[in-house]
Amino acid sequence: MSVPKEVSDLLKDQKFGISFPCSSGCQMRFVHRGEDKGGFYSYRQWGGIRNAVEAAISRNLQLRGIYKRRGRTGKPAFREGCEACSNTGVIGVYGSRYYDQRREKHYFRYMVRWADPMGESKMKTFNLTEPYTPDQQLHTLRTATAFRKTWEMNLDQFQPDRFRLWRQKRLYVPGQPDLPHGFWNGAEMDKAC
């Protein structure tokens, strides 16, 4: 069944998971981890087609807030419950070595995929100049992982600017303590990150 004329203005820009399987009500679907959290909205119970569709839209928006969905589709912003496809074991965090021909230096970097509030895909890079110590590499990996997890928890409210201090602070530890004096000694520090 197609969208009734009475509610076409409500569903013009977004569908909110609403379909019209029969003439007595509409169905709102919202799937989270394989479970449909939506429901059927009877026109008679809600006092008409428009009231039922408005209730379904309201519930869909409420579920989007609860499960941190965003955008026009309400789909998850990142993959949940799947195995990491990266080489670090953390979804969205990748590690690699590269050589910068302009500077004639070898680097190791952790790249983190994330999205801004508008849904635009972004990449944050945490660089290490070789030679570096295992402690420095572990600090960089933990920071990159904290960046990704903080984004996953906050999504639209995520503030990436706080990670500008990653070379001075342990942002992955409560209270964000400073790194020990001389932590970066022995390895050349690259400011381009």
NORNORWO-V996999 format. One record per residue. N is the residue number from 1. RES is the residue in three letters. PHI is phi as a letter, one per 20 degrees, with the letter a starting at -180 (* if undefined). Layout:
N/RES/PHI, N/RES/PHI
This chain:
1/MET/*, 2/SER/e, 3/VAL/f, 4/PRO/f, 5/LYS/g, 6/GLU/f, 7/VAL/c, 8/SER/f, 9/ASP/f, 10/LEU/f, 11/LEU/d, 12/LYS/f, 13/ASP/e, 14/GLN/c, 15/LYS/e, 16/PHE/l, 17/GLY/m, 18/ILE/e, 19/SER/c, 20/PHE/c, 21/PRO/f, 22/CYS/b, 23/SER/e, 24/SER/d, 25/GLY/r, 26/CYS/d, 27/GLN/d, 28/MET/d, 29/ARG/d, 30/PHE/b, 31/VAL/e, 32/HIS/c, 33/ARG/l, 34/GLY/n, 35/GLU/d, 36/ASP/e, 37/LYS/e, 38/GLY/f, 39/GLY/a, 40/PHE/e, 41/TYR/d, 42/SER/f, 43/TYR/f, 44/ARG/f, 45/GLN/f, 46/TRP/e, 47/GLY/n, 48/GLY/p, 49/ILE/f, 50/ARG/f, 51/ASN/f, 52/ALA/f, 53/VAL/f, 54/GLU/f, 55/ALA/f, 56/ALA/f, 57/ILE/f, 58/SER/f, 59/ARG/f, 60/ASN/f, 61/LEU/f, 62/GLN/f, 63/LEU/f, 64/ARG/f, 65/GLY/f, 66/ILE/f, 67/TYR/e, 68/LYS/l, 69/ARG/e, 70/ARG/b, 71/GLY/n, 72/ARG/f, 73/THR/e, 74/GLY/m, 75/LYS/f, 76/PRO/g, 77/ALA/f, 78/PHE/b, 79/ARG/f, 80/GLU/d, 81/GLY/m, 82/CYS/d, 83/GLU/f, 84/ALA/f, 85/CYS/d, 86/SER/d, 87/ASN/e, 88/THR/d, 89/GLY/n, 90/VAL/d, 91/ILE/g, 92/GLY/n, 93/VAL/c, 94/TYR/c, 95/GLY/d, 96/SER/b, 97/ARG/e, 98/TYR/b, 99/TYR/d, 100/ASP/e, 101/GLN/f, 102/ARG/f, 103/ARG/e, 104/GLU/l, 105/LYS/c, 106/HIS/e, 107/TYR/c, 108/PHE/c, 109/ARG/c, 110/TYR/d, 111/MET/d, 112/VAL/d, 113/ARG/e, 114/TRP/b, 115/ALA/c, 116/ASP/f, 117/PRO/g, 118/MET/e, 119/GLY/n, 120/GLU/f, 121/SER/f, 122/LYS/c, 123/MET/c, 124/LYS/d, 125/THR/d, 126/PHE/d, 127/ASN/d, 128/LEU/c, 129/THR/e, 130/GLU/f, 131/PRO/e, 132/TYR/b, 133/THR/e, 134/PRO/g, 135/ASP/f, 136/GLN/f, 137/GLN/f, 138/LEU/f, 139/HIS/g, 140/THR/f, 141/LEU/f, 142/ARG/f, 143/THR/f, 144/ALA/f, 145/THR/f, 146/ALA/f, 147/PHE/g, 148/ARG/f, 149/LYS/f, 150/THR/f, 151/TRP/f, 152/GLU/f, 153/MET/f, 154/ASN/d, 155/LEU/l, 156/ASP/f, 157/GLN/e, 158/PHE/f, 159/GLN/d, 160/PRO/f, 161/ASP/f, 162/ARG/f, 163/PHE/e, 164/ARG/f, 165/LEU/e, 166/TRP/f, 167/ARG/e, 168/GLN/d, 169/LYS/c, 170/ARG/e, 171/LEU/f, 172/TYR/e, 173/VAL/d, 174/PRO/g, 175/GLY/n, 176/GLN/l, 177/PRO/f, 178/ASP/f, 179/LEU/f, 180/PRO/f, 181/HIS/g, 182/GLY/n, 183/PHE/g, 184/TRP/e, 185/ASN/f, 186/GLY/n, 187/ALA/c, 188/GLU/f, 189/MET/e, 190/ASP/e, 191/LYS/e, 192/ALA/e, 193/CYS/c
